[in-house]
Amino acid sequence: VQTCALPIVTKRAGSVNFDWEDVGQIIDKMGEEICEFKDSLQKGDRDAIEHEVGDILFVAANIARFVGVNPEIALEGANQRFGYRFRYMEKKLKEDGRDMGEMPLDALEKLWEESKKV
């Protein structure tokens, strides 16, 4: 299994005491990065948007590292859960003869929540 480069770099930084003291600090940093992302969206600056998305992903990976979770494995799990839930919705709607593209968002969200319980 190939390891993600991010944890290696941040572990090195941590080895010289350039690291967070607790996960709460990293979560606070995520909030800052999301605010910066929102500002970039409002300005419509594509380069800044890309920059801020990168920062958000970097902070998310640091949260994972800090709590001992491999960010790539966690993301793969999220992708699998999303795929399962989306296919569940498609199947349910097809069984009822309905088209997903014609469904109101609130009905889709209800199916999404249902898929989490199966």
KABEL-V557280 format. One record per pair of residues at least 24 apart in sequence whose C-alpha atoms are under 10 Angstrom apart, sorted by the first residue. I is the first residue (numbers start at 0). J is the second residue. Records with the same first field share a line. If there is no record, write none. Layout:
I=J  J
This chain:
1=71
2=69  70  71  72
3=60  69  70  71  72
5=57  60  61  64  70
6=57  60  61  63  64  65  69  70
7=64
9=57  60  61  64  65
10=61  64  65
18=61  65
19=61  62  65
20=65
21=62  65  66
22=61  62  63  64  65  66
23=62
24=62
25=58  59  61  62  65
26=58  59  61  62
27=58
28=54  55  58  59
29=54  55  56  57  58  59  61  62
30=55  58
31=55
32=56  57  58
80=114  115
81=111  114  115
83=114  115
84=110  111  112  113  114  115  116  117
85=110  111  114
86=114
87=111  113  114  115  117
88=112  113  114
